[in-house]
Structure formats: structure tokens, C-alpha cells
């Protein structure tokens, strides 16, 4: 209890100070040293083991969610929580696999091979020689998550008083449900099985295979995939062909599950990608998965057609399918500026970068325009389903930019949505979820 209070006080001070600085700048025109404060923010959030770090990563992918200096620092924030020591790991593993747990492995690395926001990864070898990754959850994470969620709600309430462009009630509810799901590693293992099935026929995409007998609610064991992180791979200056190959794999890894099964991987930050020795994609971390009603996917395709044909009536219909309630025609025009920015590469049937404008701040300028328009028109309340869909589009777009990929995005898109049928998707989704053991909650 006292640890939770100390944690709440620490994050409350950080978030409160940031809110005060942003308020001072926006309302009173007071200029502060944002770069210094951003460094402080990264240092504070980087030491947390709960969803605050995930929220920071999320905000860093959304243009204009934060001032540029904050976004730049948070974009670099990775899972760097202090590791659990070996004595602690041994106790935690005994709690998950029993007192004789070490006899179940041929070897088990004492040092963490990687850290995540909710746990840390150890490399190990099973008795049959199979190399595996064991992700062990940090202790007391359920209470830690609940403390962070209360803090996030407080921060959102402060921001709501400063800015009414986005009414965040449903966004918070979505965040709560997804984060609580991430605590259950047996669920993550089921979602991993789901992705292995959905992507089985997609070239150049590898999904880890979970090991059921070594997986519990707080421990997930999966076969080890060889690969290097995306940043390290880019540092080797790969060829344009290699960049395009990886971008194609990324596109299919995200959007074949969405358009064929109504499922999306909701955590597109750089730490979840590896490049394997063959130049293909290793897709990691299946804690944050969103299952959508088939009708929502229809709405996404309807908005694409509306943008392609410049059809306002079709746009109105698409937003209604998505669940935007009570929006005006003026707000539709504002939202369509964002939709045109996202859909433009899919409309043009030619090889091109994901963004042809060389200005790296172009996306931010579009977001600022949309933000101002929504403020002017009284704000909108995005439906829950919109949150991870938009996050994935922005996050993937950022990676495609970083890769410098040049592809016919329109052709990739049309290959993916060919023969789309809402009823077929619903049936395929139900069958795939049941086979993988994923709860069919939407």
C-alpha cells in the first residue's frame, strides 16, 4: 500500500508538472525549457514498470499530442525498467512452475535478455534443446496497473479542462480494458496462437510459438526467434530492396489480420519488431490485441471509398458505422482532412514513399489543423474501437517513413481487401478465435 502511494505521488508530481507547463504555454504564453523538462519526463517514466510507459510510447506516435520536444524524447523511450535480480527471479519462477522449476530447463539465463513494460525476458533452453524466451511478469503488477490507471484518469481530466477537441471518456475505457488484458499471459499465449494461424501463409513474417506447459498467468514461454532490432538493422544501411521487403511484411502482418479477421495488433512501437537473418519480420508481443466487429471493418473500407471518390455522403455513413455519434457536417469535413492524409498512399496506384512531402513535420501540421477544427466545432467523442485502429495507422506510417520504403501501397491494400465480405469475415473471425482459445469479447 505504501509503495503504491509513493508511486502515485511520484507520477502525480511528474504529470502535474507537465500539465502546468503545457497550460502555461497554451493559456498564458509562458515559455519553458521544454527540452530539459522532456528529458526529466523520460527519466521518470523510463523507471516505471506499468502502463505509464505504454501511454508515453502511445502519445509519442500521435502528431500534436504533445509539444515537439516532449514527443521527440518519448519516441526514444523503450522498456528499460530496472531488472529483477536473480534471487528474486528464482522465487518468482518457483511461484509459477513450482519449487523444482530449474529441473525443467537444460539452462536458464540469470541475466535478463530484455525488459518490457510489464515484465522481463530470460533466454533459456528446454530439456530437448529448444531455445526459448521466458517473459516473467514483475511482482504486484495488477495493483501497479490500477494505480497507474487512476493517475492516467487524473491526467486526462486535467487535459480535458485545457483542451476539448477530443472527448476522452471512451478512450480511457478502452485503455483500461486493454491494459488489464495484458496482465494475463495465458491470454497473450492464445493471441499468439491466433496470429500464428492468421499469418501462416504470409511470407517473411514470423510469429513466436508459445510453449503451453511453461506458460501461466504471469509467465509466458515461447520459442526463441533469431533477429536484431529495427534500429540496429537500419544502422547497417540496408538496400532499398531489403527495406521494401521488410515494409511489405509489416503491412501484411498488420492488415491481413484486420481485413480478413477483424483483428489488429495494437502496439506498433519499434521494440516489437525484429529483422531475422533472412531479412524477414519477427513480430513480437501479443498482449495488446483488438478484436473488432465485422461492421467496423466495413466502415474502414467505406471511408476509403469516400476519400477515393470525394463523396461526403459516404464519409458521413462511414463515421456513423464506426460509432461517431452526433457529429456535424463541419466536423465531417475536419475529420476528412485526417482521413485523406492517412488514405492518400492507398488511393494512388503507383510506387511511392508512404509520404511524398519531404517535410517531416507534415503530419504534425495536418494534425494541428484537424485539432483546431475540432476545437472550433465543439469537439468529438471517438468510439473505443477508433483508438487502436488510429494508433496502428500512425505507428506503422512512422515505421514506413523510417524505413524509407517505396512501394505500391494501393496494390498491397487491394490485394489484402480482395473479395472482402462482412459475413465471411464474421464467420472466419469466430472460427479463428475459438480455435486459438481467445475470448470472443469485442
C-alpha positions, -999 to 999 in steps of 0.1 A, spaced: 0 0 0 28 25 10 47 16 -22 16 24 -43 12 57 -25 48 66 -32 44 56 -68 13 77 -72 30 107 -56 60 103 -79 39 100 -111 14 126 -99 42 152 -95 56 144 -129 23 146 -148 11 175 -128 42 195 -135 39 187 -172 3 197 -173 12 230 -156 39 238 -181 17 230 -211 -11 250 -196 12 279 -190 24 278 -226 -11 274 -242 -31 297 -220 -7 323 -207 20 322 -234 47 314 -208 77 298 -224 96 270 -206 126 249 -213 107 220 -229 138 201 -239 150 199 -203 116 190 -190 112 164 -217 145 147 -205 132 148 -170 99 132 -181 117 104 -200 139 97 -169 108 95 -147 86 74 -170 115 51 -180 118 39 -145 82 28 -142 71 -7 -148 34 -2 -156 12 14 -183 26 49 -178 54 39 -201 30 24 -226 9 56 -226 41 76 -232 50 55 -262 15 58 -274 15 96 -272 48 98 -289 33 83 -321 4 108 -323 12 141 -341 5 171 -319 -5 151 -288 25 167 -271 48 196 -279 76 186 -303 103 184 -276 83 160 -255 74 139 -285 110 136 -295 121 124 -261 92 100 -256 98 85 -290 131 72 -277 116 58 -245 119 20 -245 113 -7 -220 142 0 -196 127 -7 -162 154 -19 -136 157 -57 -139 147 -81 -112 178 -97 -96 185 -135 -98 174 -143 -63 141 -125 -70 137 -143 -104 142 -177 -87 114 -170 -62 91 -157 -90 98 -187 -112 92 -211 -83 58 -194 -78 49 -201 -114 64 -235 -122 69 -250 -87 99 -254 -64 118 -277 -88 113 -254 -117 151 -253 -126 150 -290 -133 125 -283 -161 152 -264 -181 185 -275 -195 197 -240 -189 182 -207 -178 199 -173 -182 204 -155 -149 206 -121 -166 175 -106 -183 179 -107 -221 154 -79 -225 130 -58 -204 94 -50 -212 69 -26 -196 52 -53 -175 79 -79 -172 114 -91 -183 127 -118 -207 152 -145 -199 167 -168 -225 165 -205 -216 168 -240 -231 143 -268 -227 154 -304 -219 150 -313 -256 174 -285 -267 148 -260 -278 158 -224 -272 131 -203 -256 123 -169 -243 106 -167 -208 88 -135 -201 82 -132 -164 59 -105 -151 71 -81 -125 56 -86 -90 24 -68 -79 16 -57 -114 -22 -58 -110 -20 -32 -82 6 -12 -101 -16 -11 -132 -46 0 -112 -25 28 -95 -13 40 -129 -48 39 -144 -61 61 -116 -32 85 -124 -39 84 -161 -76 92 -154 -65 122 -134 -41 134 -161 -68 131 -187 -92 151 -166 -66 179 -163 -60 178 -200 -98 178 -208 -101 212 -189 -73 225 -211 -84 211 -244 -119 199 -255 -111 188 -291 -112 151 -282 -137 139 -255 -117 111 -240 -142 91 -219 -143 61 -243 -106 63 -250 -100 58 -212 -123 28 -211 -105 12 -240 -72 18 -224 -84 2 -191 -97 -29 -207 -66 -35 -230 -41 -29 -201 -59 -53 -178 -60 -79 -205 -22 -76 -209 -17 -88 -173 -29 -123 -183 -1 -141 -201 -23 -172 -208 -44 -148 -229 -14 -135 -246 -3 -170 -255 -38 -176 -270 -35 -144 -290 0 -155 -302 -16 -188 -314 -43 -167 -332 -16 -147 -350 3 -178 -360 -28 -191 -377 -38 -158 -393 -3 -152 -407 6 -188 -416 5 -181 -453 21 -146 -452 57 -147 -465 86 -131 -445 66 -129 -412 75 -150 -382 54 -152 -350 68 -169 -319 53 -203 -308 41 -204 -272 50 -234 -250 18 -243 -231 34 -264 -203 57 -235 -194 31 -207 -195 10 -194 -166 -10 -162 -160 23 -144 -150 48 -163 -172 48 -169 -209 74 -191 -226 78 -191 -264 103 -205 -289 133 -181 -294 134 -162 -327 167 -151 -341 168 -114 -351 181 -79 -345 161 -48 -335 149 -25 -362 172 4 -351 203 -18 -352 193 -32 -386 188 3 -401 223 12 -388 237 -13 -412 224 8 -441 203 -19 -458 195 -17 -495 163 -3 -509 152 -38 -518 157 -50 -483 138 -20 -469 109 -26 -492 108 -63 -484 105 -56 -447 79 -28 -452 58 -53 -473 60 -79 -445 50 -52 -419 20 -41 -440 7 -76 -444 14 -86 -408 -9 -57 -396 -36 -56 -423 -42 -92 -433 -55 -100 -398 -75 -68 -398 -93 -71 -432 -97 -109 -431 -104 -115 -394 -112 -81 -378 -82 -83 -355 -53 -58 -351 -20 -58 -332 -24 -26 -311 12 -20 -301 32 -8 -331 63 6 -314 98 -2 -325 107 -26 -297 81 -51 -311 99 -56 -344 130 -77 -352 146 -84 -386 156 -120 -389 187 -133 -407 167 -138 -439 156 -102 -439 120 -110 -428 100 -97 -399 98 -112 -364 66 -97 -348 67 -97 -310 44 -90 -280 8 -100 -283 -6 -86 -251 -24 -57 -268 -48 -72 -294 -81 -57 -305 -109 -77 -320 -134 -56 -340 -170 -62 -350 -171 -71 -387 -192 -40 -393 -164 -17 -381 -141 -31 -408 -168 -24 -434 -167 12 -421 -130 15 -427 -134 4 -463 -164 27 -467 -142 57 -456 -115 46 -480 -141 47 -509 -154 81 -497 -119 96 -498 -111 80 -532 -143 94 -547 -145 126 -527 -180 115 -516 -192 134 -485 -224 114 -480 -203 82 -480 -180 98 -454 -210 105 -431 -221 69 -435 -186 56 -427 -183 77 -395 -217 65 -384 -207 29 -389 -176 35 -368 -197 49 -340 -191 86 -341 -223 100 -328 -239 134 -333 -211 148 -355 -219 178 -377 -211 182 -414 -185 207 -405 -168 181 -382 -170 156 -410 -150 180 -432 -125 184 -404 -121 146 -398 -118 140 -436 -86 161 -436 -71 134 -414 -86 106 -434 -72 120 -466 -37 122 -450 -39 85 -439 -56 71 -471 -37 90 -497 -10 64 -503 -37 37 -508 -56 57 -534 -26 63 -557 -18 33 -579 19 38 -582 52 32 -564 58 59 -539 71 66 -504 44 65 -477 47 103 -475 59 122 -506 62 155 -489 98 158 -476 87 178 -446 90 155 -415 65 179 -397 39 175 -424 18 150 -404 20 173 -374 7 202 -394 -23 182 -406 -29 171 -370 -28 207 -358 -53 218 -385 -76 189 -375 -72 197 -338 -80 234 -343 -111 225 -364 -124 201 -337 -119 227 -310 -137 253 -331 -166 230 -337 -170 218 -301 -150 186 -301 -158 149 -309 -161 118 -289 -142 90 -307 -156 55 -303 -135 30 -284 -127 10 -315 -111 40 -331 -82 42 -306 -60 12 -316 -70 15 -352 -57 51 -355 -27 42 -333 -17 14 -356 -21 35 -387 1 63 -373 26 39 -358 31 19 -389 33 51 -411 61 63 -389 80 30 -394 75 31 -431 89 66 -431 119 55 -411 125 26 -434 124 49 -465 102 22 -482 89 28 -517 61 6 -526 28 5 -545 7 8 -513 -25 8 -533 -18 -25 -548 -8 -40 -515 -41 -27 -500 -62 -40 -528 -46 -75 -526 -54 -75 -489 -91 -65 -492 -99 -85 -523 -132 -104 -521 -140 -87 -487 -174 -97 -473 -186 -87 -439 -205 -120 -432 -174 -141 -443 -152 -120 -420 -175 -126 -391 -176 -163 -396 -138 -165 -402 -132 -145 -370 -154 -166 -348 -137 -198 -361 -102 -185 -356 -109 -171 -321 -124 -204 -310 -95 -225 -324 -69 -203 -307 -88 -201 -274 -91 -163 -275 -121 -150 -256 -146 -137 -282 -152 -104 -264 -155 -73 -287 
